[in-house]
Amino acid sequence: MPIVKNLATSAGQEAVNVGKNILEDVSQGRSVSEAMKQHGSEGLQKVGKKLQQCGKGKRK
């Protein structure tokens, strides 16, 4: 279960970052849908990388 908890925490933090980035772009004049497409896909890629790294390797 620690892996799931770690992944959920990372996903939550990334969701906050994505929301912040979208709001910044909208305040600078970009369309909401364009900002969501860009930052949403970037956020999913970051969470995917965390998932790949999670739980691998030997314990000492």
N, CA, C, O and CB atoms as a CASP TS submission, in Angstrom:
PFRMAT TS
TARGET T0000
AUTHOR 0000-0000-0000
METHOD Language model
MODEL 1
PARENT N/A
ATOM      1  N   MET     1       0.787  -1.210   0.000  1.00  0.00           N
ATOM      2  CA  MET     1       0.000   0.000   0.000  1.00  0.00           C
ATOM      3  C   MET     1       0.835   1.284   0.000  1.00  0.00           C
ATOM      4  O   MET     1       0.327   2.321  -0.426  1.00  0.00           O
ATOM      5  CB  MET     1      -0.899  -0.007   1.178  1.00  0.00           C
ATOM      6  N   PRO     2       2.088   1.263   0.456  1.00  0.00           N
ATOM      7  CA  PRO     2       2.870   2.503   0.405  1.00  0.00           C
ATOM      8  C   PRO     2       3.050   3.023  -1.015  1.00  0.00           C
ATOM      9  O   PRO     2       3.147   4.231  -1.229  1.00  0.00           O
ATOM     10  CB  PRO     2       4.227   2.284   1.038  1.00  0.00           C
ATOM     11  N   ILE     3       3.094   2.107  -1.990  1.00  0.00           N
ATOM     12  CA  ILE     3       3.262   2.532  -3.380  1.00  0.00           C
ATOM     13  C   ILE     3       2.040   3.324  -3.829  1.00  0.00           C
ATOM     14  O   ILE     3       2.167   4.362  -4.479  1.00  0.00           O
ATOM     15  CB  ILE     3       3.487   1.312  -4.307  1.00  0.00           C
ATOM     16  N   VAL     4       0.857   2.828  -3.479  1.00  0.00           N
ATOM     17  CA  VAL     4      -0.386   3.503  -3.868  1.00  0.00           C
ATOM     18  C   VAL     4      -0.479   4.866  -3.194  1.00  0.00           C
ATOM     19  O   VAL     4      -0.884   5.847  -3.819  1.00  0.00           O
ATOM     20  CB  VAL     4      -1.616   2.640  -3.503  1.00  0.00           C
ATOM     21  N   LYS     5      -0.107   4.925  -1.930  1.00  0.00           N
ATOM     22  CA  LYS     5      -0.156   6.194  -1.199  1.00  0.00           C
ATOM     23  C   LYS     5       0.807   7.208  -1.820  1.00  0.00           C
ATOM     24  O   LYS     5       0.466   8.379  -1.987  1.00  0.00           O
ATOM     25  CB  LYS     5       0.187   5.975   0.293  1.00  0.00           C
ATOM     26  N   ASN     6       2.005   6.748  -2.157  1.00  0.00           N
ATOM     27  CA  ASN     6       3.001   7.627  -2.771  1.00  0.00           C
ATOM     28  C   ASN     6       2.508   8.132  -4.121  1.00  0.00           C
ATOM     29  O   ASN     6       2.653   9.313  -4.438  1.00  0.00           O
ATOM     30  CB  ASN     6       4.345   6.894  -2.937  1.00  0.00           C
ATOM     31  N   LEU     7       1.926   7.240  -4.913  1.00  0.00           N
ATOM     32  CA  LEU     7       1.419   7.628  -6.225  1.00  0.00           C
ATOM     33  C   LEU     7       0.257   8.608  -6.097  1.00  0.00           C
ATOM     34  O   LEU     7       0.171   9.571  -6.858  1.00  0.00           O
ATOM     35  CB  LEU     7       0.981   6.393  -7.012  1.00  0.00           C
ATOM     36  N   ALA     8      -0.634   8.370  -5.143  1.00  0.00           N
ATOM     37  CA  ALA     8      -1.774   9.271  -4.944  1.00  0.00           C
ATOM     38  C   ALA     8      -1.300  10.659  -4.514  1.00  0.00           C
ATOM     39  O   ALA     8      -1.838  11.670  -4.966  1.00  0.00           O
ATOM     40  CB  ALA     8      -2.742   8.692  -3.892  1.00  0.00           C
ATOM     41  N   THR     9      -0.310  10.703  -3.653  1.00  0.00           N
ATOM     42  CA  THR     9       0.244  11.988  -3.221  1.00  0.00           C
ATOM     43  C   THR     9       0.871  12.728  -4.399  1.00  0.00           C
ATOM     44  O   THR     9       0.660  13.928  -4.573  1.00  0.00           O
ATOM     45  CB  THR     9       1.288  11.779  -2.107  1.00  0.00           C
ATOM     46  N   SER    10       1.635  12.009  -5.196  1.00  0.00           N
ATOM     47  CA  SER    10       2.271  12.624  -6.365  1.00  0.00           C
ATOM     48  C   SER    10       1.235  13.123  -7.359  1.00  0.00           C
ATOM     49  O   SER    10       1.376  14.212  -7.916  1.00  0.00           O
ATOM     50  CB  SER    10       3.208  11.630  -7.048  1.00  0.00           C
ATOM     51  N   ALA    11       0.188  12.322  -7.584  1.00  0.00           N
ATOM     52  CA  ALA    11      -0.863  12.720  -8.525  1.00  0.00           C
ATOM     53  C   ALA    11      -1.594  13.960  -8.021  1.00  0.00           C
ATOM     54  O   ALA    11      -1.925  14.846  -8.808  1.00  0.00           O
ATOM     55  CB  ALA    11      -1.861  11.566  -8.741  1.00  0.00           C
ATOM     56  N   GLY    12      -1.846  14.028  -6.723  1.00  0.00           N
ATOM     57  CA  GLY    12      -2.513  15.193  -6.153  1.00  0.00           C
ATOM     58  C   GLY    12      -1.679  16.454  -6.285  1.00  0.00           C
ATOM     59  O   GLY    12      -2.192  17.518  -6.631  1.00  0.00           O
ATOM     60  N   GLN    13      -0.397  16.328  -6.010  1.00  0.00           N
ATOM     61  CA  GLN    13       0.495  17.479  -6.141  1.00  0.00           C
ATOM     62  C   GLN    13       0.589  17.934  -7.593  1.00  0.00           C
ATOM     63  O   GLN    13       0.613  19.131  -7.878  1.00  0.00           O
ATOM     64  CB  GLN    13       1.889  17.141  -5.602  1.00  0.00           C
ATOM     65  N   GLU    14       0.643  16.977  -8.498  1.00  0.00           N
ATOM     66  CA  GLU    14       0.726  17.326  -9.917  1.00  0.00           C
ATOM     67  C   GLU    14      -0.566  17.979 -10.388  1.00  0.00           C
ATOM     68  O   GLU    14      -0.532  18.883 -11.223  1.00  0.00           O
ATOM     69  CB  GLU    14       1.029  16.080 -10.763  1.00  0.00           C
ATOM     70  N   ALA    15      -1.709  17.533  -9.861  1.00  0.00           N
ATOM     71  CA  ALA    15      -2.991  18.143 -10.229  1.00  0.00           C
ATOM     72  C   ALA    15      -3.035  19.607  -9.798  1.00  0.00           C
ATOM     73  O   ALA    15      -3.545  20.458 -10.527  1.00  0.00           O
ATOM     74  CB  ALA    15      -4.162  17.366  -9.593  1.00  0.00           C
ATOM     75  N   VAL    16      -2.506  19.892  -8.629  1.00  0.00           N
ATOM     76  CA  VAL    16      -2.451  21.278  -8.153  1.00  0.00           C
ATOM     77  C   VAL    16      -1.548  22.106  -9.067  1.00  0.00           C
ATOM     78  O   VAL    16      -1.891  23.233  -9.423  1.00  0.00           O
ATOM     79  CB  VAL    16      -1.939  21.338  -6.687  1.00  0.00           C
ATOM     80  N   ASN    17      -0.400  21.550  -9.445  1.00  0.00           N
ATOM     81  CA  ASN    17       0.518  22.269 -10.334  1.00  0.00           C
ATOM     82  C   ASN    17      -0.107  22.521 -11.698  1.00  0.00           C
ATOM     83  O   ASN    17       0.044  23.604 -12.264  1.00  0.00           O
ATOM     84  CB  ASN    17       1.819  21.487 -10.499  1.00  0.00           C
ATOM     85  N   VAL    18      -0.810  21.523 -12.226  1.00  0.00           N
ATOM     86  CA  VAL    18      -1.464  21.675 -13.527  1.00  0.00           C
ATOM     87  C   VAL    18      -2.521  22.773 -13.445  1.00  0.00           C
ATOM     88  O   VAL    18      -2.607  23.618 -14.336  1.00  0.00           O
ATOM     89  CB  VAL    18      -2.104  20.337 -13.986  1.00  0.00           C
ATOM     90  N   GLY    19      -3.319  22.765 -12.389  1.00  0.00           N
ATOM     91  CA  GLY    19      -4.338  23.803 -12.217  1.00  0.00           C
ATOM     92  C   GLY    19      -3.738  25.191 -12.135  1.00  0.00           C
ATOM     93  O   GLY    19      -4.260  26.143 -12.715  1.00  0.00           O
ATOM     94  N   LYS    20      -2.639  25.298 -11.411  1.00  0.00           N
ATOM     95  CA  LYS    20      -1.951  26.590 -11.286  1.00  0.00           C
ATOM     96  C   LYS    20      -1.437  27.062 -12.645  1.00  0.00           C
ATOM     97  O   LYS    20      -1.582  28.232 -13.000  1.00  0.00           O
ATOM     98  CB  LYS    20      -0.779  26.486 -10.283  1.00  0.00           C
ATOM     99  N   ASN    21      -0.842  26.151 -13.395  1.00  0.00           N
ATOM    100  CA  ASN    21      -0.310  26.509 -14.715  1.00  0.00           C
ATOM    101  C   ASN    21      -1.423  26.917 -15.677  1.00  0.00           C
ATOM    102  O   ASN    21      -1.256  27.851 -16.462  1.00  0.00           O
ATOM    103  CB  ASN    21       0.481  25.337 -15.303  1.00  0.00           C
ATOM    104  N   ILE    22      -2.548  26.225 -15.620  1.00  0.00           N
ATOM    105  CA  ILE    22      -3.685  26.569 -16.483  1.00  0.00           C
ATOM    106  C   ILE    22      -4.193  27.964 -16.144  1.00  0.00           C
ATOM    107  O   ILE    22      -4.443  28.767 -17.042  1.00  0.00           O
ATOM    108  CB  ILE    22      -4.825  25.531 -16.335  1.00  0.00           C
ATOM    109  N   LEU    23      -4.347  28.259 -14.854  1.00  0.00           N
ATOM    110  CA  LEU    23      -4.823  29.583 -14.448  1.00  0.00           C
ATOM    111  C   LEU    23      -3.855  30.685 -14.873  1.00  0.00           C
ATOM    112  O   LEU    23      -4.283  31.766 -15.280  1.00  0.00           O
ATOM    113  CB  LEU    23      -5.027  29.628 -12.935  1.00  0.00           C
ATOM    114  N   GLU    24      -2.560  30.416 -14.781  1.00  0.00           N
ATOM    115  CA  GLU    24      -1.573  31.405 -15.218  1.00  0.00           C
ATOM    116  C   GLU    24      -1.701  31.679 -16.712  1.00  0.00           C
ATOM    117  O   GLU    24      -1.660  32.830 -17.147  1.00  0.00           O
ATOM    118  CB  GLU    24      -0.152  30.926 -14.890  1.00  0.00           C
ATOM    119  N   ASP    25      -1.859  30.604 -17.499  1.00  0.00           N
ATOM    120  CA  ASP    25      -1.990  30.781 -18.946  1.00  0.00           C
ATOM    121  C   ASP    25      -3.262  31.538 -19.303  1.00  0.00           C
ATOM    122  O   ASP    25      -3.240  32.412 -20.169  1.00  0.00           O
ATOM    123  CB  ASP    25      -1.979  29.428 -19.649  1.00  0.00           C
ATOM    124  N   VAL    26      -4.365  31.213 -18.647  1.00  0.00           N
ATOM    125  CA  VAL    26      -5.637  31.888 -18.929  1.00  0.00           C
ATOM    126  C   VAL    26      -5.535  33.364 -18.559  1.00  0.00           C
ATOM    127  O   VAL    26      -6.072  34.218 -19.264  1.00  0.00           O
ATOM    128  CB  VAL    26      -6.802  31.216 -18.155  1.00  0.00           C
ATOM    129  N   SER    27      -4.852  33.667 -17.461  1.00  0.00           N
ATOM    130  CA  SER    27      -4.709  35.071 -17.068  1.00  0.00           C
ATOM    131  C   SER    27      -3.841  35.850 -18.057  1.00  0.00           C
ATOM    132  O   SER    27      -3.929  37.076 -18.133  1.00  0.00           O
ATOM    133  CB  SER    27      -4.110  35.166 -15.665  1.00  0.00           C
ATOM    134  N   GLN    28      -3.001  35.134 -18.815  1.00  0.00           N
ATOM    135  CA  GLN    28      -2.162  35.785 -19.823  1.00  0.00           C
ATOM    136  C   GLN    28      -2.824  35.815 -21.198  1.00  0.00           C
ATOM    137  O   GLN    28      -2.225  36.291 -22.162  1.00  0.00           O
ATOM    138  CB  GLN    28      -0.825  35.078 -19.919  1.00  0.00           C
ATOM    139  N   GLY    29      -4.058  35.311 -21.297  1.00  0.00           N
ATOM    140  CA  GLY    29      -4.802  35.439 -22.538  1.00  0.00           C
ATOM    141  C   GLY    29      -4.961  34.181 -23.372  1.00  0.00           C
ATOM    142  O   GLY    29      -5.619  34.224 -24.411  1.00  0.00           O
ATOM    143  N   ARG    30      -4.385  33.064 -22.957  1.00  0.00           N
ATOM    144  CA  ARG    30      -4.566  31.821 -23.715  1.00  0.00           C
ATOM    145  C   ARG    30      -5.957  31.264 -23.458  1.00  0.00           C
ATOM    146  O   ARG    30      -6.570  31.551 -22.430  1.00  0.00           O
ATOM    147  CB  ARG    30      -3.485  30.776 -23.335  1.00  0.00           C
ATOM    148  N   SER    31      -6.448  30.469 -24.395  1.00  0.00           N
ATOM    149  CA  SER    31      -7.764  29.860 -24.208  1.00  0.00           C
ATOM    150  C   SER    31      -7.667  28.737 -23.176  1.00  0.00           C
ATOM    151  O   SER    31      -6.622  28.105 -23.023  1.00  0.00           O
ATOM    152  CB  SER    31      -8.322  29.320 -25.556  1.00  0.00           C
ATOM    153  N   VAL    32      -8.763  28.503 -22.482  1.00  0.00           N
ATOM    154  CA  VAL    32      -8.798  27.487 -21.435  1.00  0.00           C
ATOM    155  C   VAL    32      -8.537  26.105 -22.029  1.00  0.00           C
ATOM    156  O   VAL    32      -7.760  25.325 -21.477  1.00  0.00           O
ATOM    157  CB  VAL    32     -10.153  27.509 -20.702  1.00  0.00           C
ATOM    158  N   SER    33      -9.183  25.806 -23.148  1.00  0.00           N
ATOM    159  CA  SER    33      -9.032  24.466 -23.730  1.00  0.00           C
ATOM    160  C   SER    33      -7.602  24.208 -24.190  1.00  0.00           C
ATOM    161  O   SER    33      -7.091  23.100 -24.025  1.00  0.00           O
ATOM    162  CB  SER    33      -9.991  24.289 -24.905  1.00  0.00           C
ATOM    163  N   GLU    34      -6.956  25.210 -24.762  1.00  0.00           N
ATOM    164  CA  GLU    34      -5.570  25.053 -25.211  1.00  0.00           C
ATOM    165  C   GLU    34      -4.643  24.819 -24.020  1.00  0.00           C
ATOM    166  O   GLU    34      -3.770  23.952 -24.066  1.00  0.00           O
ATOM    167  CB  GLU    34      -5.114  26.295 -26.005  1.00  0.00           C
ATOM    168  N   ALA    35      -4.837  25.591 -22.960  1.00  0.00           N
ATOM    169  CA  ALA    35      -4.006  25.440 -21.766  1.00  0.00           C
ATOM    170  C   ALA    35      -4.235  24.084 -21.108  1.00  0.00           C
ATOM    171  O   ALA    35      -3.289  23.456 -20.633  1.00  0.00           O
ATOM    172  CB  ALA    35      -4.295  26.566 -20.766  1.00  0.00           C
ATOM    173  N   MET    36      -5.496  23.627 -21.079  1.00  0.00           N
ATOM    174  CA  MET    36      -5.796  22.327 -20.478  1.00  0.00           C
ATOM    175  C   MET    36      -5.163  21.191 -21.271  1.00  0.00           C
ATOM    176  O   MET    36      -4.646  20.239 -20.686  1.00  0.00           O
ATOM    177  CB  MET    36      -7.308  22.120 -20.388  1.00  0.00           C
ATOM    178  N   LYS    37      -5.199  21.282 -22.580  1.00  0.00           N
ATOM    179  CA  LYS    37      -4.593  20.238 -23.412  1.00  0.00           C
ATOM    180  C   LYS    37      -3.093  20.145 -23.156  1.00  0.00           C
ATOM    181  O   LYS    37      -2.553  19.055 -22.967  1.00  0.00           O
ATOM    182  CB  LYS    37      -4.859  20.511 -24.902  1.00  0.00           C
ATOM    183  N   GLN    38      -2.430  21.290 -23.153  1.00  0.00           N
ATOM    184  CA  GLN    38      -0.980  21.289 -22.985  1.00  0.00           C
ATOM    185  C   GLN    38      -0.584  20.819 -21.590  1.00  0.00           C
ATOM    186  O   GLN    38       0.190  19.874 -21.445  1.00  0.00           O
ATOM    187  CB  GLN    38      -0.415  22.681 -23.249  1.00  0.00           C
ATOM    188  N   HIS    39      -1.112  21.474 -20.576  1.00  0.00           N
ATOM    189  CA  HIS    39      -0.679  21.181 -19.213  1.00  0.00           C
ATOM    190  C   HIS    39      -1.234  19.857 -18.705  1.00  0.00           C
ATOM    191  O   HIS    39      -0.602  19.194 -17.883  1.00  0.00           O
ATOM    192  CB  HIS    39      -1.097  22.300 -18.284  1.00  0.00           C
ATOM    193  N   GLY    40      -2.400  19.468 -19.183  1.00  0.00           N
ATOM    194  CA  GLY    40      -2.964  18.181 -18.785  1.00  0.00           C
ATOM    195  C   GLY    40      -2.119  17.024 -19.281  1.00  0.00           C
ATOM    196  O   GLY    40      -1.859  16.080 -18.536  1.00  0.00           O
ATOM    197  N   SER    41      -1.688  17.087 -20.529  1.00  0.00           N
ATOM    198  CA  SER    41      -0.855  16.006 -21.070  1.00  0.00           C
ATOM    199  C   SER    41       0.514  15.986 -20.402  1.00  0.00           C
ATOM    200  O   SER    41       1.072  14.915 -20.159  1.00  0.00           O
ATOM    201  CB  SER    41      -0.695  16.158 -22.592  1.00  0.00           C
ATOM    202  N   GLU    42       1.055  17.158 -20.107  1.00  0.00           N
ATOM    203  CA  GLU    42       2.341  17.213 -19.404  1.00  0.00           C
ATOM    204  C   GLU    42       2.217  16.603 -18.010  1.00  0.00           C
ATOM    205  O   GLU    42       3.098  15.864 -17.571  1.00  0.00           O
ATOM    206  CB  GLU    42       2.843  18.669 -19.306  1.00  0.00           C
ATOM    207  N   GLY    43       1.135  16.911 -17.324  1.00  0.00           N
ATOM    208  CA  GLY    43       0.911  16.365 -15.990  1.00  0.00           C
ATOM    209  C   GLY    43       0.764  14.856 -16.005  1.00  0.00           C
ATOM    210  O   GLY    43       1.309  14.171 -15.140  1.00  0.00           O
ATOM    211  N   LEU    44       0.031  14.330 -16.981  1.00  0.00           N
ATOM    212  CA  LEU    44      -0.125  12.878 -17.093  1.00  0.00           C
ATOM    213  C   LEU    44       1.210  12.199 -17.381  1.00  0.00           C
ATOM    214  O   LEU    44       1.475  11.112 -16.868  1.00  0.00           O
ATOM    215  CB  LEU    44      -1.135  12.534 -18.190  1.00  0.00           C
ATOM    216  N   GLN    45       2.039  12.822 -18.185  1.00  0.00           N
ATOM    217  CA  GLN    45       3.356  12.251 -18.469  1.00  0.00           C
ATOM    218  C   GLN    45       4.209  12.205 -17.209  1.00  0.00           C
ATOM    219  O   GLN    45       4.914  11.223 -16.973  1.00  0.00           O
ATOM    220  CB  GLN    45       4.069  13.059 -19.560  1.00  0.00           C
ATOM    221  N   LYS    46       4.152  13.253 -16.402  1.00  0.00           N
ATOM    222  CA  LYS    46       4.934  13.278 -15.166  1.00  0.00           C
ATOM    223  C   LYS    46       4.463  12.206 -14.192  1.00  0.00           C
ATOM    224  O   LYS    46       5.281  11.541 -13.556  1.00  0.00           O
ATOM    225  CB  LYS    46       4.846  14.654 -14.510  1.00  0.00           C
ATOM    226  N   VAL    47       3.146  12.036 -14.072  1.00  0.00           N
ATOM    227  CA  VAL    47       2.615  11.001 -13.181  1.00  0.00           C
ATOM    228  C   VAL    47       2.985   9.620 -13.721  1.00  0.00           C
ATOM    229  O   VAL    47       3.296   8.718 -12.943  1.00  0.00           O
ATOM    230  CB  VAL    47       1.071  11.135 -13.034  1.00  0.00           C
ATOM    231  N   GLY    48       2.955   9.447 -15.034  1.00  0.00           N
ATOM    232  CA  GLY    48       3.354   8.180 -15.641  1.00  0.00           C
ATOM    233  C   GLY    48       4.806   7.836 -15.355  1.00  0.00           C
ATOM    234  O   GLY    48       5.136   6.676 -15.107  1.00  0.00           O
ATOM    235  N   LYS    49       5.670   8.833 -15.388  1.00  0.00           N
ATOM    236  CA  LYS    49       7.082   8.600 -15.069  1.00  0.00           C
ATOM    237  C   LYS    49       7.246   8.198 -13.612  1.00  0.00           C
ATOM    238  O   LYS    49       8.058   7.329 -13.295  1.00  0.00           O
ATOM    239  CB  LYS    49       7.916   9.853 -15.366  1.00  0.00           C
ATOM    240  N   LYS    50       6.479   8.826 -12.721  1.00  0.00           N
ATOM    241  CA  LYS    50       6.526   8.456 -11.308  1.00  0.00           C
ATOM    242  C   LYS    50       6.083   7.014 -11.120  1.00  0.00           C
ATOM    243  O   LYS    50       6.662   6.280 -10.318  1.00  0.00           O
ATOM    244  CB  LYS    50       5.644   9.395 -10.473  1.00  0.00           C
ATOM    245  N   LEU    51       5.051   6.607 -11.863  1.00  0.00           N
ATOM    246  CA  LEU    51       4.539   5.247 -11.767  1.00  0.00           C
ATOM    247  C   LEU    51       5.594   4.249 -12.225  1.00  0.00           C
ATOM    248  O   LEU    51       5.741   3.188 -11.617  1.00  0.00           O
ATOM    249  CB  LEU    51       3.258   5.092 -12.599  1.00  0.00           C
ATOM    250  N   GLN    52       6.321   4.563 -13.272  1.00  0.00           N
ATOM    251  CA  GLN    52       7.372   3.675 -13.759  1.00  0.00           C
ATOM    252  C   GLN    52       8.502   3.545 -12.756  1.00  0.00           C
ATOM    253  O   GLN    52       9.092   2.472 -12.629  1.00  0.00           O
ATOM    254  CB  GLN    52       7.914   4.176 -15.084  1.00  0.00           C
ATOM    255  N   GLN    53       8.813   4.609 -12.046  1.00  0.00           N
ATOM    256  CA  GLN    53       9.926   4.597 -11.103  1.00  0.00           C
ATOM    257  C   GLN    53       9.550   3.980  -9.768  1.00  0.00           C
ATOM    258  O   GLN    53      10.431   3.619  -8.988  1.00  0.00           O
ATOM    259  CB  GLN    53      10.432   5.996 -10.887  1.00  0.00           C
ATOM    260  N   CYS    54       8.300   3.857  -9.499  1.00  0.00           N
ATOM    261  CA  CYS    54       7.812   3.458  -8.187  1.00  0.00           C
ATOM    262  C   CYS    54       8.009   1.963  -7.949  1.00  0.00           C
ATOM    263  O   CYS    54       7.552   1.141  -8.744  1.00  0.00           O
ATOM    264  CB  CYS    54       6.341   3.822  -8.041  1.00  0.00           C
ATOM    265  N   GLY    55       8.684   1.612  -6.862  1.00  0.00           N
ATOM    266  CA  GLY    55       8.767   0.226  -6.433  1.00  0.00           C
ATOM    267  C   GLY    55       9.822  -0.619  -7.118  1.00  0.00           C
ATOM    268  O   GLY    55       9.802  -1.841  -6.973  1.00  0.00           O
ATOM    269  N   LYS    56      10.724  -0.031  -7.845  1.00  0.00           N
ATOM    270  CA  LYS    56      11.747  -0.822  -8.521  1.00  0.00           C
ATOM    271  C   LYS    56      13.071  -0.701  -7.785  1.00  0.00           C
ATOM    272  O   LYS    56      13.346   0.297  -7.119  1.00  0.00           O
ATOM    273  CB  LYS    56      11.903  -0.375  -9.986  1.00  0.00           C
ATOM    274  N   GLY    57      13.864  -1.717  -7.917  1.00  0.00           N
ATOM    275  CA  GLY    57      15.187  -1.701  -7.326  1.00  0.00           C
ATOM    276  C   GLY    57      15.298  -2.661  -6.162  1.00  0.00           C
ATOM    277  O   GLY    57      14.297  -3.101  -5.597  1.00  0.00           O
ATOM    278  N   LYS    58      16.539  -2.980  -5.813  1.00  0.00           N
ATOM    279  CA  LYS    58      16.794  -3.898  -4.706  1.00  0.00           C
ATOM    280  C   LYS    58      16.774  -3.151  -3.389  1.00  0.00           C
ATOM    281  O   LYS    58      17.154  -1.984  -3.295  1.00  0.00           O
ATOM    282  CB  LYS    58      18.138  -4.616  -4.890  1.00  0.00           C
ATOM    283  N   ARG    59      16.322  -3.860  -2.388  1.00  0.00           N
ATOM    284  CA  ARG    59      16.418  -3.310  -1.032  1.00  0.00           C
ATOM    285  C   ARG    59      17.768  -3.673  -0.465  1.00  0.00           C
ATOM    286  O   ARG    59      18.311  -4.741  -0.750  1.00  0.00           O
ATOM    287  CB  ARG    59      15.273  -3.836  -0.115  1.00  0.00           C
ATOM    288  N   LYS    60      18.291  -2.802   0.317  1.00  0.00           N
ATOM    289  CA  LYS    60      19.594  -3.073   0.936  1.00  0.00           C
ATOM    290  C   LYS    60      19.410  -3.689   2.287  1.00  0.00           C
ATOM    291  O   LYS    60      20.391  -3.991   2.967  1.00  0.00           O
ATOM    292  CB  LYS    60      20.425  -1.801   1.055  1.00  0.00           C
TER
END
